[in-house]
Amino acid sequence: MQRSLDEIASIRPVIGMEIHVQLATQTKLLTRAPNTARPGADESHPNFLTDRVVLALPGALPVMNRAAVELSMLVGLSLGCRLNERTIWDRKSYFYPDLPKAYQTSQYDLPVCAEGVLEVPVMDESGFIDLSARANPVRITRAHLEEDAGKLVHEGARHSLVDLNRAGTPLLEIVTEPDMHSADEAVAFGRFVRTICKAVGATQGVMMRGHMRFEPNINLELTLKDGSVIATPIVEVKNLNSFRSLAGAIAYEIKHQPKRWVESGETHGPGMKSTRGWDDDKEITVLQRSKEDALDYRYFPEPDLAPVVLDQKWLSDIRARMPELPLAKMKRYVDEQGLSERDAQQIAESRAASALFDGARTTAADSGVPEADVDRHASILIIRSVTKAANELGRSIGELDLDAARLAELVKLRHEDTVSAQSADAVVAAMIESDESALAIAERLGLVQISDTGQLETWCDEVIAELPEMVEQIRGGKAAAIGRLIGEVKKKSGGSADAKLVKDILERKITGS
């Protein structure tokens, strides 16, 4: 029967997600070989981070990594999952050159984290959350722990190389129900999960290093003009490591699956699922293979690993380790500290930034700085000056040698207008490289603002006399022209004049206000 796109009255995308999170443990899942995803890990030579277990040498036996189980528990609780009190391990059998054992140690019907629901906030294209919009609930099917495979490096068309450094890395695979219906919803889910996983310390979340990989499962419900509804075959797009790629792959499938249905007439059913890759340059998905069902993997219990039993004390200890999650922090910063939603999110999403903010505001308030000024100056310093210093050094905020008590010193200097907003960047940069106090650094760099009104009055009089045409413009109603005069006064002061005081003096002298 000849099909046509004109038969389609409406399209409803149906999207589920698999997210692979490399856990940031020091060692691999089943051995003491170093983990490539651990904090501070540097790139190692290929096949250097291996041992007998990773290489599947005869007689090598696995030992489960307790830290990997605990990080999985933290993520599961954060996603609203139920934790299984007894969890077992399975062998998932398939052959690929980067899998030395020809099977993967994984979990099937009794994973660490069982079903749950995550309320995903609405985000714009930049990932900023709209707290006023209704959240989208996404059901979590499970989050199971498994070992990662190695990596194939394709050298031209003639051969491929195998790097087993990544093999055995603990991997938490988060699987959802098909509860998303657009690329925007899927990207928001991916962003939110990444933020949560970083907040509980489960991963560094560096996308370009493969710490998180997204695999959307996409098909469409096509409502035809005759009222019938058909579903297109499910496509799983593999190993996407950026939100741009995730959005692009989903958008491409939504656009092209109706055309494939017209050409083939194939609909969703057993054996119809396929795996595709994403070509970033051409911005297309490319067919790789038909997708296996669970039976094809020949799951069976792993005989070399004992079940893990989560007793009540262990569960209680893990719950006690749960930090305040980013969305709760964001709401607190907005409701209690008066931050804008954007500023609140920028701070709340970083464990290090939020620790700096909370610590600095408490210390500065204890030193007598009014609460409103504490919140304003501390947030601005972190979002602008501290973030700028981290970016220039190529480090994260957590890797900077800067504690909350020292940042609180600068908060107080900003409140007192001892240091200007423009000078704060230089003071923060110097604080990271020096143990000096913020005031000592500002004095050494000549960044302490002059608030001597007598001296400022003299400089203002000089500038008014030197630029009479600018003075007349201000008197004529061109208020913005006063910026030029303020700049001239600051030049005379060597940049140390208090700009706010200068503005007040100039306005009084010129307009009498």
Buried (B, 14 or more C-beta within 10 A) or exposed (E): EEBEEEBBEEBBBBBBBBBBBBBBBBBBBBBEBBBBBBBEBEEEEBBEBBBEBBBBEEEBEBEBBEBBBBBBBBBBBBBBBEBBEEBBBBBBBEEEEBBBBEBBBBBBEBBBBBEBBBEBBBBEEEBBBEBEEEBBEBBBBBBBBBBBBBBEEEEEEEEEEBBBBBBBBBBBBBBBBBBBBBBBBBBBBBBBBBBBBBBBBBBBBBBEBBBBBBBBBBBBBBBBEEEEEBBBBBBBBBEBBBBEBBBBBBBBBBEBBBEBBBEEEEEBEEEBBBBBBBBEEEEBBEEEEEBEEEEEBEBEEBEEBEEBEBEEEBBEEBEEEEBEBBBEBBBBBBEEBBBEBEBBBBBBBBBBBBBBBBBBBBBBBEEEBEEEBBBBBBBBBBBBBBBBBBEEEEEBBBBBEBBBEBBBBBBBBBBEBBBBBEBBBBBBBBBBEEEBBBBBBBBEBEBBBBBEEEEBBEBBEEBBEEBEEBBEBBEEEEEEBBEEBBEBBBEBBEBBBBBEBBBBBBBEBBEEE
